[in-house]
């Protein structure tokens, strides 16, 4: 990436559930593109887009692809991992099945049974047990290793997850088990994936990494082989990138790959526009991702995918099944519902003309006039209004309302779902959304931004330049990086600072070596040390920057008071040390808006909106130009609906600042 300017072709690719987005930077020229995704083989859509952008094999040696992949995410959500053996200490084979014994629905006394993550016959127990102080409680014998080999050969798994007690203190037994695994089997050990305390969370992360690792590894190898000579990097859930050869071994770090790219892009573009406190929503065809950005991306180690905890660092966001492809229906009680089921890319919304018959949010926007049939994907895809009307009749007729009224109802319900998600990330965390800038991106975000701002009482919104493909753009501005951690427990007052500093040096050496292998010089790395602290007797921690014992303790007291409204007069405990390592942020010069004021393209009528609405082409708008609602701003990869009582101001870069 550092050499990407000049003669290099930089390509950001975001594979979504409905569309695959491309942003190509060739010197100072930036081009954007979209194609329909191919979920069964995501690389097909990528190769199609590369060909349509005019990139041939002769260009591959100067091509650098940074890719956000949904392969790991989809495999986890659909339960389609590979056959995986789980190896742990004697007596602990059912830890992943028991979990935290927390019910999904607190008051449901008869929840439906759930299959365990690993069947009992695939959970193997052995010796090699450590105590909490790192002492050996039970040795690991050659006979036990031979028995493990025999049972693994009999089961013939594609992957093995190794999770032994207290392996974060001493990983020799896990390494011995790893060495005994037959060649050709994907191996994931907890001391490499998540060297932290908490047996269950560490075990789930290790199992997930093994369960989907071969799928990710195989997919990246196929993609790499299809692009001989090209560089290939992958976006990680933490908002940094990793070289594809290493990414294949760390699938669990890719579960929020695409959404992390969107946040990286939003942060960079908004910062250049002078906005650093953002409430973001990324609305694509299948889902909407909501996050809060206050200067820097917020990370969490309490994320979830499906109902599995994922304790590796990932961007802190809330995801709901509301997108342009979300299907509307009338339930058994006669009420209109929207989502979470999506029409996806095949067949897609009815208006795509690919055989879809059920009404979606995209169909509703088309019927209300907010999508122009001949302007979708820059005119590359003609939308079928008649098909959308026929699909919407499936909900309008049972409700006894006109087609347009049914379409308005679909949008109101979809907007309420998204507004609720925005409140989760703001109001429920004690943050007043009216103090933030609502920032929308994704192919469908601009159609809903004004309505969502109104729902939250917000008066400022931002639709960034290239918002329809902002996740792909974010891939190009994300630095190389690693987020590393290690458990180091004890009262903060008694753990020697020298031991803490030594732990940081060990993590820095490990991460620095990995990044050096990717071409990032050590003297170019930025380092962010932090610690997880808690009061004595607490189970959960708060993460604070590390600049010494006293400063960390005071920062923890302040954060606890902000999070919970009080501080306690109790000893503070150290739990984990964490280290973020970041390479230089790649430069990306956006072309900027033009200087000559232009006029609108067309005047249209919108269903349910008083007066005429102007239609503007976004790439023609000049810096300083004002578009008053009601209006549509169309571009190749998205449309922005400027609602009545709103206006959009074009900044020098080409961002749309919306004000009510």
C-alpha positions in Angstrom: 0.0 0.0 0.0 2.9 2.4 0.8 4.0 2.2 -2.8 0.5 2.3 -4.1 0.7 5.8 -5.6 2.4 6.5 -8.9 2.2 3.5 -11.2 0.1 1.3 -8.9 -3.6 0.5 -9.4 -5.4 0.5 -6.0 -8.7 -1.3 -5.9 -11.0 -1.4 -2.8 -13.6 -4.2 -3.0 -16.5 -4.7 -0.6 -18.6 -7.9 -1.0 -22.1 -7.3 0.3 -25.1 -9.5 0.5 -26.7 -7.9 -2.6 -24.0 -5.8 -4.3 -20.2 -6.0 -4.6 -18.7 -2.5 -4.6 -15.5 -1.3 -6.3 -13.4 1.9 -5.9 -10.4 2.0 -8.3 -7.7 4.6 -7.8 -5.4 4.9 -10.9 -3.0 7.7 -10.0 -5.2 10.7 -9.3 -8.2 9.2 -11.2 -10.9 7.6 -9.0 -13.6 5.4 -10.5 -16.5 3.6 -8.8 -18.5 0.5 -9.9 -21.1 -2.0 -8.6 -22.1 -5.5 -9.7 -24.6 -7.9 -8.2 -23.0 -10.2 -5.7 -22.6 -14.0 -6.3 -23.0 -15.4 -2.8 -22.3 -19.0 -3.8 -18.9 -18.0 -5.1 -18.1 -14.3 -4.1 -14.9 -14.3 -6.2 -17.0 -14.5 -9.4 -18.5 -11.0 -8.8 -15.1 -9.6 -8.0 -13.6 -10.9 -11.2 -16.6 -9.7 -13.2 -16.2 -6.2 -11.7 -12.4 -6.1 -12.3 -13.0 -7.0 -16.0 -15.8 -4.4 -16.3 -13.4 -1.8 -15.0 -11.1 -2.6 -17.8 -8.3 -4.3 -15.7 -6.7 -7.1 -17.6 -4.0 -9.6 -16.8 -1.3 -7.3 -18.1 -2.3 -4.9 -15.3 -2.2 -7.5 -12.5 1.5 -6.9 -11.5 0.7 -3.3 -10.6 -2.7 -4.1 -9.0 -3.2 -3.9 -5.3 -6.6 -5.2 -4.1 -7.8 -4.5 -0.6 -10.9 -6.6 0.1 -13.7 -6.7 2.6 -15.0 -10.3 2.7 -18.3 -11.7 4.0 -17.2 -15.3 3.6 -16.5 -15.8 7.3 -19.6 -13.9 8.4 -21.9 -15.8 6.2 -20.5 -19.2 7.1 -21.0 -18.4 10.8 -24.5 -17.0 10.4 -25.7 -19.8 8.2 -24.0 -22.5 10.3 -22.0 -23.8 7.4 -18.5 -24.2 8.9 -16.3 -27.3 8.2 -16.2 -30.5 10.4 -14.1 -29.4 13.4 -12.7 -31.3 16.3 -12.4 -29.4 19.7 -9.5 -30.5 22.0 -9.5 -29.5 25.7 -8.5 -30.8 29.1 -10.1 -33.7 30.8 -13.5 -32.9 32.2 -14.0 -29.7 30.2 -15.4 -31.1 26.9 -18.8 -29.6 27.5 -17.7 -26.0 28.2 -18.8 -24.7 24.8 -22.1 -26.4 25.1 -22.9 -25.1 28.6 -21.7 -21.6 27.8 -22.7 -18.9 30.2 -26.1 -20.5 30.8 -27.8 -17.3 29.7 -31.2 -17.5 28.0 -31.8 -15.7 24.8 -35.2 -14.6 26.1 -35.1 -14.0 29.8 -38.8 -15.0 30.5 -39.1 -17.8 28.0 -39.1 -20.8 30.3 -39.2 -23.4 27.5 -36.7 -22.1 24.9 -36.3 -24.3 21.8 -33.2 -26.6 22.2 -30.1 -25.5 20.3 -27.5 -27.8 18.8 -24.2 -27.5 20.6 -21.4 -25.8 18.6 -19.4 -29.0 18.6 -21.1 -32.5 18.9 -20.0 -34.4 22.0 -18.2 -37.1 19.9 -16.0 -34.4 18.3 -14.9 -33.0 21.7 -11.7 -34.7 22.7 -10.2 -34.5 26.2 -6.6 -35.0 27.1 -3.9 -34.1 29.7 -1.6 -31.2 29.7 -3.4 -29.1 32.4 -2.0 -26.0 34.0 -3.1 -24.3 37.3 -4.0 -20.7 37.6 -0.4 -19.9 38.6 1.1 -21.6 35.6 2.2 -24.7 37.4 1.7 -28.2 35.8 -1.3 -30.0 37.3 -1.3 -32.8 34.8 1.4 -33.7 32.3 0.7 -34.4 28.6 2.1 -37.8 27.8 3.3 -39.4 24.5 0.6 -42.0 24.9 -2.1 -39.3 25.1 -0.7 -37.5 22.0 -0.8 -40.9 20.2 -4.4 -41.4 21.2 -5.4 -38.0 20.0 -3.8 -38.7 16.7 -5.7 -42.0 16.4 -9.0 -40.4 17.2 -8.5 -37.5 14.9 -7.5 -39.8 12.0 -10.7 -41.8 12.7 -12.9 -38.6 12.7 -11.1 -37.1 9.6 -12.0 -33.4 10.4 -11.0 -30.5 8.2 -10.1 -28.4 11.2 -9.0 -28.7 14.8 -9.4 -26.2 17.6 -7.2 -26.5 20.7 -8.2 -24.8 23.9 -6.3 -25.9 27.1 -6.7 -24.4 30.5 -4.5 -21.3 31.2 -2.6 -21.7 27.9 -2.1 -17.9 27.9 0.3 -18.4 30.8 2.3 -21.2 29.1 1.5 -22.5 25.6 3.8 -25.5 25.5 1.1 -28.2 25.8 -1.0 -26.5 23.1 2.0 -26.4 20.8 2.7 -30.1 21.5 -0.9 -31.0 20.6 -0.6 -28.9 17.4 2.5 -30.7 16.4 0.7 -34.0 16.7 -2.2 -33.1 14.3 -2.0 -34.8 11.0 -0.7 -32.7 8.1 -3.3 -31.0 6.0 -5.7 -30.3 8.8 -6.4 -26.6 9.7 -5.2 -26.0 13.3 -6.3 -23.1 15.5 -5.0 -22.9 19.1 -6.3 -20.5 21.7 -2.8 -19.3 22.8 -2.4 -17.8 19.3 -6.1 -16.7 18.6 -7.0 -15.1 22.0 -4.4 -15.5 24.8 -6.8 -14.2 27.5 -8.6 -15.6 30.5 -12.3 -16.8 30.3 -12.3 -20.3 29.1 -15.7 -20.1 27.3 -15.0 -17.0 25.3 -11.5 -18.1 24.4 -12.8 -21.5 23.3 -15.6 -20.0 21.1 -13.1 -17.6 19.4 -10.7 -20.5 18.8 -13.5 -22.8 17.5 -14.9 -20.1 15.2 -11.5 -19.5 13.8 -11.1 -23.2 13.1 -14.7 -23.8 12.0 -14.6 -21.2 9.1 -10.8 -20.9 8.7 -10.5 -23.4 5.8 -13.4 -21.7 4.0 -11.7 -18.3 4.2 -8.3 -19.7 3.4 -9.6 -21.6 0.3 -11.6 -18.6 -0.9 -8.6 -16.2 -0.6 -6.4 -18.7 -2.4 -8.8 -19.0 -5.2 -9.1 -15.3 -5.5 -5.3 -14.9 -5.3 -4.8 -17.5 -8.0 -7.3 -15.7 -10.3 -5.2 -12.5 -10.0 -1.7 -13.8 -10.7 0.9 -11.1 -9.7 -1.5 -8.8 -7.9 -1.2 -7.9 -4.3 -4.1 -8.9 -2.1 -5.0 -7.6 1.4 -8.0 -8.1 3.6 -9.9 -5.8 5.9 -10.0 -6.9 9.5 -12.9 -6.3 12.0 -10.7 -3.8 13.9 -10.5 -1.4 10.9 -7.0 -2.3 9.8 -5.7 -4.5 6.9 -3.7 -7.7 6.8 -2.0 -9.5 3.9 -4.1 -12.3 2.5 -1.6 -15.1 3.3 -1.8 -14.3 7.0 -5.5 -13.5 6.9 -6.3 -17.1 6.0 -5.1 -18.3 9.4 -7.0 -15.6 11.3 -10.6 -15.9 10.0 -12.2 -14.9 13.3 -10.7 -11.4 12.8 -12.6 -11.0 9.6 -16.2 -11.3 10.9 -16.9 -7.6 10.5 -14.6 -7.1 7.5 -16.9 -5.0 5.2 -18.6 -2.9 7.9 -15.2 -1.9 9.3 -14.3 -0.6 5.9 -17.3 1.7 5.9 -16.4 3.1 9.3 -12.8 3.7 8.2 -14.1 5.6 5.1 -16.7 7.6 7.0 -14.1 8.6 9.6 -11.6 9.8 7.0 -14.0 11.6 4.7 -15.9 13.3 7.6 -12.7 14.4 9.3 -11.6 16.1 6.2 -15.0 17.9 6.1 -14.5 19.0 9.7 -16.9 16.6 11.4 -15.5 14.2 14.0 -18.5 13.2 16.1 -20.7 11.0 14.0 -23.6 8.7 14.3 -23.3 6.5 11.2 -25.6 4.1 9.5 -24.5 1.9 6.6 -27.6 0.7 4.7 -27.0 -1.8 2.0 -29.2 -4.3 0.3 -29.4 -6.9 3.2 -28.6 -5.1 6.5 -27.9 -1.8 8.2 -24.9 -1.3 10.4 -25.0 1.5 13.0 -22.0 2.9 14.9 -20.8 5.9 16.9 -17.5 7.6 15.9 -15.9 10.2 18.3 -12.7 11.0 16.5 -11.4 7.5 16.4 -13.1 4.2 15.7 -14.5 2.6 18.8 -13.5 -1.1 19.3 -15.1 -3.7 21.5 -14.2 -7.1 22.8 -17.8 -7.9 23.6 -19.1 -8.3 20.1 -21.4 -11.1 18.9 -22.0 -12.9 15.6 -25.4 -14.6 15.7 -25.5 -15.7 19.3 -21.8 -16.5 19.6 -19.6 -14.1 21.7 -16.6 -12.9 19.7 -14.0 -11.5 22.1 -11.4 -10.5 19.6 -11.2 -6.7 19.0 -13.8 -5.5 16.4 -15.5 -2.2 15.6 -18.3 -1.4 18.0 -21.5 -1.5 16.0 -25.1 -2.7 16.0 -26.5 -4.6 13.0 -30.1 -5.2 12.1 -31.8 -7.0 9.2 -33.0 -3.9 7.4 -31.8 -3.1 3.9 -33.0 -2.2 0.5 -33.8 -5.9 -0.1 -35.8 -6.4 3.2 -39.0 -8.1 2.3 -42.4 -6.7 3.4 -45.3 -8.9 4.3 -48.6 -9.0 6.1 -48.4 -11.3 9.2 -51.1 -13.7 10.6 -52.5 -10.9 12.7 -53.0 -8.6 9.6 -50.1 -6.3 10.5 -47.5 -5.0 8.0 -44.0 -6.2 8.7 -40.6 -5.5 7.1 -37.5 -7.8 7.3 -35.3 -9.3 8.5 -35.6 -11.7 5.5 -34.0 -10.2 2.4 -34.4 -10.8 -1.3 -30.6 -10.7 -1.5 -28.9 -10.6 -4.9 -30.8 -13.5 -6.4 -33.6 -12.9 -7.2 -33.3 -9.5 -5.6 -36.2 -6.9 -5.3 -39.0 -7.3 -7.7 -38.0 -4.2 -9.6 -34.7 -5.7 -10.6 -36.6 -7.9 -13.1 -34.8 -11.1 -12.0 -37.8 -13.1 -10.9 -38.4 -11.5 -7.5 -42.1 -11.4 -6.6 -42.2 -10.2 -3.0 -42.2 -6.5 -2.2 -39.1 -4.9 -0.7 -37.9 -1.5 0.6 -36.3 -0.8 -2.8 -39.6 -1.5 -4.5 -41.3 1.0 -2.1 -38.7 3.7 -2.9 -39.2 3.2 -6.6 -43.0 3.4 -6.4 -42.8 6.6 -4.4 -40.6 8.2 -7.1 -37.5 8.3 -4.9 -35.6 6.0 -7.3 -35.5 6.9 -11.0 -36.1 3.8 -13.1 -33.5 4.8 -15.8 -30.9 6.2 -13.4 -30.1 3.1 -11.3 -26.4 2.1 -11.4 -25.8 5.1 -13.8 -28.4 3.7 -16.2 -26.7 0.3 -16.3 -29.8 -1.4 -14.8 -33.4 -0.4 -15.8 -35.8 -0.8 -12.9 -39.2 -2.4 -13.6 -41.9 -0.3 -12.1 -44.7 -2.7 -13.1 -43.0 -5.6 -11.4 -42.6 -3.4 -8.2 -46.3 -2.5 -8.4 -47.3 -6.1 -8.7 -45.2 -7.1 -5.8 -46.5 -4.3 -3.6 -50.0 -5.4 -4.3 -49.3 -8.5 -2.2 -49.3 -6.3 0.9 -51.6 -3.5 -0.3 -54.6 -5.7 -1.2 -54.7 -7.6 2.2 -54.5 -4.2 4.0 -57.1 -2.6 1.8 -55.0 0.4 0.9 -53.6 1.9 -2.4 -50.2 0.8 -3.6 -48.6 4.2 -2.8 -49.9 4.1 0.8 -48.6 0.6 1.3 -45.2 1.7 0.0 -45.2 4.6 2.5 -46.0 2.1 5.2 -43.1 -0.1 4.3 -40.7 2.8 4.5 -42.1 4.0 7.8 -41.6 0.6 9.4 -38.1 0.2 7.9 -37.2 3.6 9.2 -38.4 2.8 12.6 -36.3 -0.3 12.7 -33.2 1.8 11.8 -34.1 4.6 14.2 -34.3 2.0 17.0 -30.9 0.8 16.1 -29.5 4.3 16.1 -30.9 4.9 19.6 -29.2 1.7 20.8 -25.8 3.2 19.9 -26.6 6.7 21.2 -29.4 7.3 23.6 -29.0 4.0 25.4 -25.3 4.8 25.9 -26.1 8.3 27.4 -25.2 10.2 24.2 -27.5 12.8 22.9 -27.8 12.2 19.1 -28.7 15.9 18.6 -25.1 16.7 19.3 -23.8 14.4 16.5 -23.9 14.4 12.7 -25.9 11.6 11.2 -23.7 10.2 8.5 -25.3 7.8 6.0 -23.7 5.6 3.4 -24.3 2.3 1.6 -26.3 2.0 -1.5 -29.6 2.8 0.2 -28.6 5.1 3.0 -29.2 8.4 1.3 -32.8 7.6 0.6 -33.6 7.4 4.3 -31.2 9.9 6.0 -33.6 12.8 6.3 -36.4 10.6 7.8 -34.0 9.1 10.3 -32.6 12.5 11.4 -36.2 13.7 11.9 -37.0 10.6 14.0 -34.0 11.4 16.3 -34.5 15.2 16.4 -31.2 15.7 14.6 -30.7 18.8 12.5 -27.4 17.9 10.8 -26.6 15.1 8.4 -23.8 14.1 6.0 -23.9 12.0 2.9 -20.2 11.6 2.1 -18.7 11.7 -1.4 -19.0 8.2 -3.0 -21.3 7.2 -0.1 -22.8 4.3 -2.2 -19.4 2.6 -2.1 -17.9 4.1 1.0 -17.0 0.7 2.5 -14.8 -0.1 -0.6 -13.3 3.4 -0.3 -12.6 2.8 3.3 -10.5 -0.3 2.3 -8.1 2.1 0.6 -7.6 4.5 3.5 -7.2 1.8 6.2 -3.7 1.2 7.5 -2.0 -2.1 8.0 -2.3 -3.1 11.6 -2.7 -5.6 14.4 -4.6 -5.6 17.7 -2.8 -7.9 20.2 -3.6 -8.8 23.8 -2.5 -11.0 26.7 -3.9 -11.7 30.1 -1.8 -10.3 33.0 -3.9 -10.4 36.2 -3.3 -9.0 39.6 -4.0 -5.9 41.8 -2.8 -2.9 39.8 -0.9 -1.6 42.8 1.2 -4.7 43.1 1.9 -5.9 39.5 5.3 -4.4 38.8 5.3 -1.8 36.1 8.4 -3.5 34.7 6.2 -6.7 34.1 3.6 -4.6 32.3 6.1 -2.9 30.1 7.8 -6.3 29.4 4.3 -7.6 28.3 3.9 -4.7 25.9 7.4 -5.2 24.5 6.6 -8.9 23.8 3.4 -7.9 22.0 5.2 -5.2 20.0 7.9 -7.7 18.9 5.2 -10.2 17.8 3.1 -7.7 15.9 6.1 -5.8 14.5 7.5 -9.0 13.0 4.2 -9.8 11.3 3.9 -6.3 9.9 7.5 -6.3 8.8 6.8 -9.4 6.8 4.1 -7.3 5.0 6.6 -4.6 4.2 5.8 -2.1 7.0 9.0 -0.8 8.5 9.1 -0.8 12.4 10.1 2.8 12.5 6.9 3.7 10.7 4.6 2.0 13.2 2.3 3.9 15.6 1.7 2.1 18.9 -1.3 2.4 21.2 -0.8 0.5 24.5 -3.9 0.1 26.8 -5.0 -2.1 29.7 -8.3 -3.7 30.8 -9.1 -2.8 34.4 -11.9 -3.5 36.9 -12.7 -3.0 40.6 -11.9 -6.0 42.8 -14.9 -8.3 42.7 -16.2 -7.2 39.3 -16.5 -9.5 36.3 -16.3 -7.0 33.5 -13.5 -4.6 32.6 -13.1 -1.1 31.0 -10.2 -0.4 28.7 -8.1 2.7 29.2 -4.8 4.0 27.6 -1.6 3.0 29.4 0.9 5.7 30.2 1.8 4.5 33.7 0.1 3.0 36.7 -1.3 6.2 38.3 -2.6 7.7 35.1 -4.3 4.4 34.1 -6.0 4.1 37.5 -7.4 7.6 37.4 -8.5 7.1 33.8 -10.3 4.0 34.9 -12.1 5.8 37.7 -13.3 8.5 35.3 -14.5 6.0 32.7 -16.4 4.0 35.3 -18.1 7.2 36.5 -19.0 8.1 32.9 -20.3 4.6 32.1 -22.1 3.8 35.4 -22.6 7.1 37.1 -20.3 6.5 40.1 -16.8 5.5 41.2 -16.0 3.0 44.0 -13.5 3.1 46.8 -12.2 -0.3 45.9 -8.8 -1.7 44.8 -8.3 -1.7 41.0 -7.3 -4.9 39.3 -5.3 -5.4 36.1 -6.8 -8.1 33.8 -5.3 -7.7 30.2 -2.7 -5.7 28.4 -3.5 -4.7 24.8 -1.4 -3.2 22.1 -2.6 -1.6 18.8 0.1 -1.4 16.1 -0.7 0.7 13.0 1.2 1.4 9.8 1.0 4.8 8.1 -2.5 5.7 6.9 -2.5 5.7 3.1 -3.1 9.1 1.4 -6.1 9.5 -0.7 -6.7 12.7 -2.6 -10.3 13.1 -3.6 -11.0 15.1 -6.7 -13.3 17.6 -5.2 -16.5 19.3 -6.5 -16.6 21.5 -9.5 -16.6 25.3 -9.5 -19.3 26.1 -12.0 -22.9 26.2 -10.7 -25.2 24.0 -12.6 -29.0 23.6 -13.0 -31.2 20.6 -12.2 -31.7 17.8 -14.7 -35.5 17.4 -14.4 -38.6 18.3 -12.4 -40.7 15.4 -11.1 -43.6 14.7 -8.7 -43.2 12.5 -5.7 -46.0 10.4 -4.2 -47.3 12.1 -1.0 -45.1 15.2 -1.4 -46.6 18.6 -2.0 -45.1 20.5 -4.9 -42.5 19.6 -7.5 -39.1 18.0 -6.8 -35.9 18.8 -8.7 -33.6 16.0 -9.8 -29.8 16.8 -9.7 -26.8 14.8 -10.9 -24.3 14.7 -8.0 -21.1 14.7 -10.0 -22.2 18.0 -11.7 -22.8 19.9 -8.4 -20.3 22.7 -7.6 -18.8 23.5 -4.3 -21.1 25.8 -2.4 -24.2 24.8 -4.3 -27.4 24.5 -2.4 -30.1 21.9 -3.2 -33.5 22.6 -1.5 -35.8 19.8 -0.7 -37.9 18.1 -2.0 -35.2 16.9 -4.4 -33.3 13.9 -5.6 -29.5 13.8 -6.0 -28.7 10.9 -8.3 -25.3 9.4 -8.9 -23.9 6.1 -10.4 -24.0 4.1 -7.2 -26.7 5.7 -5.0 -29.5 8.3 -4.7 -30.0 10.9 -2.0 -33.5 12.0 -1.1 -33.5 15.6 0.2 -36.9 15.8 2.1 -39.1 18.9 2.4 -37.8 21.4 5.0 -34.2 20.1 4.4 -31.5 21.5 2.2 -28.1 20.1 1.0 -24.9 22.1 0.8 -22.1 20.8 -1.3 -18.6 21.2 0.3 -15.3 21.5 -1.6 -14.7 17.8 -1.6 -18.2 16.9 -2.9 -19.8 15.8 0.4 -23.5 16.7 0.9 -24.1 18.5 4.2 -27.8 18.3 5.0 -29.5 20.8 7.3 -33.1 21.0 8.5 
